[in-house]
Amino acid sequence: MALTGVEIFKLLPKTNCKKCGFPTCLAFAMKLAQRQASIDLCPDVSEEAKQKLGEASAPPVRPITFGVGDKSIKMGEETVLFRHDKRFVNPCAFALEIKDTLSEKDIRDRIEQVLNSEMERVGQKLRVDAVALMNDSHDTSRFEILAKTIFQNAPDIPVIICSENPSSAETAVKLFADRKPILYGANLENAEAFANIAKTYKTILGVKGNNLDELSSLTEKVKSLGVQDIVIDSGARKAKDILRDNTFIRRAAIKKNFKPLGYPIITFAQREYSLVEALIGTIGIAKYSSIIVFSSIEKWKNLALFTLRQNIYTDPQVPMQVEQKIYKIGEPTTTSPLLITTNFSLTYFIVSGEIENSKVPSYLAVIDSEGLSVLTAWAAGKFTAAKIAQFIKDTEVEKIINHRELIIPGYVAILSGAIEDKLEGWKVIVGPREANGLPAFLRSKL
């Protein structure tokens, strides 16, 4: 069980030296108990206490990094059951299965689908993150050919090597050893062989049980064999079973600090019908999967799942924001219109998108409103005439345009007079209330 703040406090030096960044040892202890600080921040704690406290302050779901480089994937490190309690930390990864029974052309096509899956939404780059090599043929040589093809054509994509045959698994793992892959396929029968492969090549080990009791025993066995980085699969494949097992695993890890289930979850969502597969994927996204494996990645499915994942893994306490500055939409000139809005990401991307649709090159001034939308920011006193006027002055935008006209959102038309009072020589134009009115407004008025 996790230690309480008072129990942790008893193990600290109690000097209140503030070296950890907290005012007292008790305050630091409380942060450790909430898993919001690391024991490494205390330079004076004893080694014995550090060992005890390190375990107590560790996240209940083990943090693991899958892959290397810019496309590496962080998993685990979760501390809550519900995102409104704090936030979910690491977004789940999506992987596309590639079977060794496919032709070389089909294999290359699927690699290209993954490489070309990236899309941008509200300023974030979203993509299919990994590939799962499936040893469907149960043939070592065919699996090796698949591994070599992916190794040569997808050099920076994280890989999951899926085989229950130790010989096939090791053949593939050798190729990807320096890319920190996941070796998936350990069960009660082959656990020792797979643990040895994982230790030899320093890979993450994926283990599968037929139920949660078996899974718990398996993770304990693998850990006793010297493997620390583990991803777990309860064996659930039906929607109701995935929901039940994933929820039980997260509750056991968070509420009971049950270490045998305190690992990232891998979910296999493959279905014959793509819509059903997408629905299974939504369960995994919403209910604690760290990796979800799909059989296909059509663009419509990607967009739906990317959007859901992005929404769930956005910190609900910190609005998404863009940088405060003057943005160029198209190729504006000195005569191009100047509009202003807030830095809430959704507001910015909707407004900028409608300006692009208008085909009228423009400047869009984005003011820091702490991530609030226009009306909310105005009501909170963060989108006021004084702040708008000061921002326009500070940016010296008059040096890049030869007019003095500022278009404000129609919802805050009440600010027009006050802005003109504070910006001498400027004229304020009230734009449409909704962003979808911008194309017609810009074309007709300007």
C-alpha angles and dihedrals in degrees: 000000000000118000120248122239092257092050090051091047090058089060095050125090091250092216096125087218093154091221088128091059095253125106096236140013088246092056089049090049091053091052090050090051089052089048090239096122139038126239087227088078089073110077095186103052116117122249091243092053091043091057092051095041095044089062092044094050096043116109111264089235109058114244113235132175115216118199128358139262128016093336097050115128126225115212136180122010090124119153106175141056095215127039093224089062089066116313141286109261113205121031115233117259123236119219131188117218118232115190124211089226091071124099119255090253092053091048091052091046091055092048089053091051090057094044091050097042096096118117134166124238124175091340098311127112109230125188148149101277109203149004127238115214108213120203093208093149092056084219118129096207094050090048090051091053090052091049092050092049092052092042090056099040103035105038098164103034116108112241136211112206108209117193137118091205110094092205094053091042094053092047090059097037091058090064096050100034094116092050096062098238129183114251104206124188109070115142136160092279099050101025096115094050093047092046089054091051091048092050093045095052097029094237133152111258122224114205129193129202130183090230139358095271091054091044091053091051090047096052090048091050094048091047091051087054089060104265115130105168107072137160118199138218120187091199092249114148105158117084095243092048093049090050092048098045097042091050092048092048093051093045091049091050097043104033101032100025086229101179099197088067098035096108137100114276125233116204126194108211101171114146136166092239115058095213091054089048090052090052091051087050091056090057090053093048094048096039110052109278113150094193128025120191118209133189094216138019109203114176094245090054093046093052093050094046095041090053094049092047092048092050095048095045096047111106104252090207095054117054116221110259141187126212119280108245145097110289124203114224109196114333105317123192134200090281096050119117122260119220130180134209141150128278097247101130097227091049092049096048094045093048095043090047092053091048089053089050089055091060087220109128107229147166116243116200111206116196124199107255095161089260097304125139120246100268094038092049092048091050090048093050094248098110103048136145092253094051093045092049093048091048092052090050094046094050091051088217089163087078092067100041130052096211134065103222125126123190114211129189113273092234090069097042086132088074096060098091095044092050091051089051091054097040105057113212094013127120119212118213119198110226129199120299093233125048092231087069092062099087094056091039095052094044096047101037101035 
